[in-house]
Amino acid sequence: MNELKDPSQNERVLLVHPTGNQNVRQAAQALYESGKLAVFYTTVAWNPESRLAKLMPAKLQRDLGRRAYTNIPQELIQSQPWSELMRQFVGRTRLSIHNTDEKSFFGVDAIYRRLDRKVARELKAGLISPTALYSYDDCALHCFKAAGELGIKRIFEQPTVYHRAVEEMIRTERELNPEWINCLSGVNDSADKLARKDEELRRADAVFVASSYCADTLKLFPEPLNKPVYTVNYGAPTPGPQKRLTRRTEPLRVLFVGSMNQRKGISYLFKAIEQLKVAHEFTLIGGLNPKYKCKPLTEGLGRYRWLHSIPHGEVLREMRAHDVLVFPTLYDAFGLVILEAMAQGTVVLTTPNSAACDVIEHGVNGLVVPVRDADAITSQLTRLAEDRDSLYQLSEAGRQSAAERSWARYRAEWAGAIDECLQALNEK
């Protein structure tokens, strides 16, 4: 008697993402390991073994090495590098041609749209024939249209907070912190861009998100979504060794890691630190986009130790050198720094508007405070400074929690969700 063949084994998934951040890399690896990766479309896919790579200066090799995909065969990757490389070059040189407007030729939005259109063209031309397409926010509209015409299943990942939730947050911030409004991302998004985001969701057959908070924001979609939503939390790096935390007689070492804009709750963090009466040291790590400059932000950065841009390995070392990571975000679909800090034994203090509800139990393996509550941040930091036993217990519990949430676990859970999703779509 012939065994029934698992239909999911015949699935070939086309994965599309311009920059290939950590979770995208893990998704690509999961598809490859399961035999389902048809091809991965991205902008820059650096091959460190190529002849060109060996001729490059060492620093340039290191920089481009961040865009290498060593766990996926080169023949399964299609790249469109030149416009993205020019964007990076122009951004570093601060040439006047570079700006961050969504219509800029070298802007991020343009890079996403070009890759989206390239995939759509190649689908229509029959150059690629997947059974399913998996793409991301701002890079799915045209390829979803083409895939729909060809009967290809369309899976969408919402890697950011749904824009209508962001708009609500912006309206509140305008009232509470008008002097910070220019430091808030999303304020200048055009109506066309927001309409494209809605159309991408509308054309998807299924949606993936990284946190229950992000899934909740989709309830603001203006019509019944009528499609399954799968929540798969991102993973953590390999935990660092048990570390020595500061003693009661030493300053509490406080850290922030993230982009320098109001979306991360920077104004509330500054206020909390200014109110802190116990001995402390405060460090910020993260870049400042010129379009998010405003007087209270630049003044605040000038008062503290600020590391503008350092390699990821050094970020992890800074985490290990600090007692507490404060991440008072107003809205983040996940916030990878949460698990990264926990893996280093750094106690995390964050808000519910992140992955906190999924990965942190307040008072057990981390701390959760309401959004916009500087007093609560100050109170928790004061308690940790005065009770180093509690600090140690939270540190160890957080490190153990991160150890249970490895990227290998993420790949397994994501692959399982993909199988479930594809089966459900096949049965429709």
Sequence and secondary structure as in RCSB ss.txt:
>XXXX:A:sequence
MNELKDPSQNERVLLVHPTGNQNVRQAAQALYESGKLAVFYTTVAWNPESRLAKLMPAKLQRDLGRRAYTNIPQE
LIQSQPWSELMRQFVGRTRLSIHNTDEKSFFGVDAIYRRLDRKVARELKAGLISPTALYSYDDCALHCFKAAGEL
GIKRIFEQPTVYHRAVEEMIRTERELNPEWINCLSGVNDSADKLARKDEELRRADAVFVASSYCADTLKLFPEPL
NKPVYTVNYGAPTPGPQKRLTRRTEPLRVLFVGSMNQRKGISYLFKAIEQLKVAHEFTLIGGLNPKYKCKPLTEG
LGRYRWLHSIPHGEVLREMRAHDVLVFPTLYDAFGLVILEAMAQGTVVLTTPNSAACDVIEHGVNGLVVPVRDAD
AITSQLTRLAEDRDSLYQLSEAGRQSAAERSWARYRAEWAGAIDECLQALNEK
>XXXX:A:secstr
      GGGG  EEEE SS  HHHHHHHHHHHHTT EEEEEES  B TTSHHHHHS HHHHHHHHTTB TTS GG
GEEE  HHHHHHHHHHHHT TT    TT TTSHHHHHHHHHHHHHHHHHTTS   SEEEEETTS HHHHHHHHHT
T EEEEE  S  HHHHHHHHHHHHHH GGGGGGSTTTT  HHHHHHHHHHHHH SEEEESSHHHHHHGGGSSS  
 S EEE    B           TTS EEEEEES SSGGGTHHHHHHHHHH  S EEEEEE    GGG  HHHHHH
HHHSEEE    HHHHHHHHHT SEEEE  S  S  HHHHHHHHTT EEEE TTTTHHHH  BTTTBEE  TT HH
HHHHHHHHHHH HHHHHHHHHHHHHHHHTSBHHHHHHHHHHHHHHHHHHHHT 
